[in-house]
Amino acid sequence: MLEMLSWQHADSLKPANLSDTMVSAGIFADIQRCIDQKKPIIVDHPCTNHPGTPSHWRYYLSPITGADDRVDELMVIVEDHTDLNITEKALRESEMRYQQLFQSAPIALIERDASLLKAYLKHLRDSGISDLKMYLEQNPSQVHYCWSLIKTGNYNSAFLKLMGISDRAVPGGDFFPADSKQFWEMAREIILVVAEGQNTHERELPIVTPTGESKFVLGKSLVVSGHEKTMEKVVVALVDISQRKQSEKALRESEQRFREQAYRDNLTGLFNQRYLYKSLADLIDSAQTTLTQISLLFLDLDHFKTIVDTHGHLNGSRAIRKVAHTINDCLETPAYAVAFAGDEFVVVLPGMDQTQAVQKATEIRSRIKETVYELEQGVEVMLQASFGIATWPKHGKELNGLIAAADQALFSIKDAGKDGIGQYQTQ
């Protein structure tokens, strides 16, 4: 960002300085639109850097929603498209200017002759094929044949560098391996663009170079001025955006991991209370529309303090982690388990009534009792648990009431001798 703005020091990248730059570029209206629509958008804006040099930037705006589905943040990736804009303008100017810029352009350019393809597509239409898109889908070999009708006229050194080619010998007569699904989709789209007579077309697409390297490029095709009817000169500009795509992927994965970790218990890997209260509230809202039931299991390990006193806190933590795995192994989506506190767990059972919840509690209780939990230093322990069950909407109209009802059902079992399953009794 410092390089793009021609700022010399990181101190220059202050909110006020950056804000002034963005205001002058007119980007804030697009930021508001991205927030309102909650959808990613791509916009282009001219910009003037610190020395006053005009440039052209492309902004990739992606909304990041919080727990309440509000847009809390935006991820903004900026690319400098100044060279691409200069190239587009030159392609529309005189032939001499075009030839000079074609070879010296800093971005990859390849010139294609689509006149034979255009004539063949006209032949297909004349023969009665009205839906070319469906025709190509039903006849994949036609995609390769149509692609073979597009001839390479010229290419510059920047293109050879992008493709990883050290000399001007074209491998196999073309630059793109034609045996991949990516190639088929790219070729089909270009064929349809030619068929529709579009003068400009832009798309981000993956490519595989002749050397086998995978890259992501922004491809923009333009018809050279004076060749709109014949399509004899169609220039494709390719901008390598691999680094931006990798950065975008890494940022999204990092954001996803961060948000997932915020909802996970560090010891057990189960969901935590924060997720329970968010998710259960959403489930209840949905259930009010679908009129489906939601059951809750509140379980607590019996005599767990004895395990800790006998074998130590570390072994106690290991036991809790292993019990968490036992509980989780008994569940299938959309059911999920929550590490509530210490040796207490909550199991959420969307769509299950009280009878089904009792069956699930019986299964989990049996699995815990039948498992020998191996801890450190050869320690083996047998555990048991008590369960309380409550079902929405019968035992609680909202999440706090439902959790309290399940906790009360658990308390009644613990008070009566433990190692059992209790159901909430309506007062």
HELIX and SHEET records of a PDB file:
HELIX    1   1 LEU A    2  LEU A    5  1                                   4    
HELIX    2   2 ALA A   10  SER A   12  5                                   3    
HELIX    3   3 PRO A   15  ALA A   25  1                                  11    
HELIX    4   4 PHE A   28  GLN A   37  1                                  10    
HELIX    5   5 THR A   82  LEU A   91  1                                  10    
HELIX    6   6 GLU A   95  SER A  104  1                                  10    
HELIX    7   7 SER A  115  ASP A  126  1                                  12    
HELIX    8   8 LEU A  132  GLN A  138  1                                   7    
HELIX    9   9 PRO A  140  SER A  148  1                                   9    
HELIX   10  10 SER A  157  MET A  163  1                                   7    
HELIX   11  11 PRO A  171  GLY A  173  5                                   3    
HELIX   12  12 LYS A  181  GLU A  196  1                                  16    
HELIX   13  13 SER A  242  ALA A  262  1                                  21    
HELIX   14  14 GLN A  273  THR A  290  1                                  18    
HELIX   15  15 PHE A  304  HIS A  311  1                                   8    
HELIX   16  16 HIS A  313  ASP A  329  1                                  17    
HELIX   17  17 GLN A  354  GLU A  370  1                                  17    
HELIX   18  18 GLU A  376  GLY A  378  5                                   3    
HELIX   19  19 LEU A  399  ASP A  415  1                                  17    
SHEET    1   A 3 ILE A  41  THR A  48  0                                        
SHEET    2   A 3 PRO A  54  THR A  65 -1                                        
SHEET    3   A 3 VAL A  71  ASP A  80 -1                                        
SHEET    1   B 5 LYS A 151  TYR A 155  0                                        
SHEET    2   B 5 ALA A 108  ASP A 113 -1                                        
SHEET    3   B 5 VAL A 234  ASP A 240 -1                                        
SHEET    4   B 5 SER A 214  VAL A 223 -1                                        
SHEET    5   B 5 THR A 200  VAL A 208 -1                                        
SHEET    1   C 5 TYR A 336  ALA A 341  0                                        
SHEET    2   C 5 GLU A 344  PRO A 350 -1                                        
SHEET    3   C 5 ILE A 294  LEU A 301 -1                                        
SHEET    4   C 5 ALA A 385  TRP A 392 -1                                        
SHEET    5   C 5 ILE A 421  GLN A 423  1                                        
SHEET    1   D 2 VAL A 372  GLU A 374  0                                        
SHEET    2   D 2 GLU A 380  MET A 382 -1                                        
END                                                                             
